[in-house]
Every structure is written in C-alpha cells, then in structure tokens.
Amino acid sequence: PKRKQYRVSGNWKDRKKVTGFRALYFHYCYLLGVFPKEKQQQNKKRLHFLLREDLIKLEAITQEARLLGTHRIDTAQQLSSYKDGLEAQIDQLTAQRKSLYKQQRSVAVKKDEGKSAEVKESISKLSSQLSTLRREVKLCNDIAIRSGIILEHIQMEKAKEQSVRKEKT
C-alpha cells in the first residue's frame, strides 16, 4: 500500500502528550506491531503469548483505538458520558422509527405508493444510523472491559523483559 505523507506545523517538543485510554491503546498497538518501530514489522514469534492471542483480535482493538482517537476519549468518565450520549441518541432514533412503522401501517400511506416508498426509505436510513450507533456502544463496552486486561498484559510483558535482562546480566 502506498504511504500517505502529511505536513505538520508546529514543534514536536511543544505538543500535548496523549494520556489515558488513548495512550494505553496506542502503546498496546505498538507492542502488537500495528505501529512498527522501524520500517520492518516486529517479529510476531518473539511476542509474549498473551500478545499473540490478541493479534487474533487485532481488528477489534484497532477499531477501539480509532474510536478513542477520533473522539478524544482519555478517561473512563469521558467514555461513560460518550456512551450515555450514544444510548440517548439510540432511544430517540428508535422512537422515531417506531412512529414511522405506525405511519407505514396507516391506511393513507398504504394507498399512496409515493408516501409508502418515502416512509420505507426513511426507516432504512434510521436503521442504518441505529446500527452504527449500536456498534459504537458495543465498542465502548469492549473498551471498558479490555482496558484493564490490556494493562495487565503490558505489565506482564514488562516483567518478562526485566527478567530476561536480569538473566543476561
């Protein structure tokens, strides 16, 4: 794949550091080899066995990292407030879709094919919006669960590296 090049203005030393969940996920993606240290990919056989198990779930982890990065979620409180907002939107859209279903069953709409097609189209749009919102809520739930597990895996990996260093010395 062709690499994209970006121009960045400003000073790298003055930039704000990433903290919280985003930093945790970015570090974990780096350990898994999503963000390679150099141009060559990290050797997957040299990874800790817990990290190798998560390579299978790599797509889900990258989607979670993208969600955290795009919405600038750093803490559990921000994650829960974002999730609550999504659930409120889901409730609102389901109420709208429910009213459209009732409208679709009415006699006036059944007789007019134009209105019927319009109502069906708006129902399908609402359904697609609901599916994306529900997917994001699921990602939020997975982030809340996986963040603790990721922290444990990183600590185990660091402990393993320290033991290897001690054996070498």
Beta strands, then each sheet from edge to edge (+ up, - down):
end
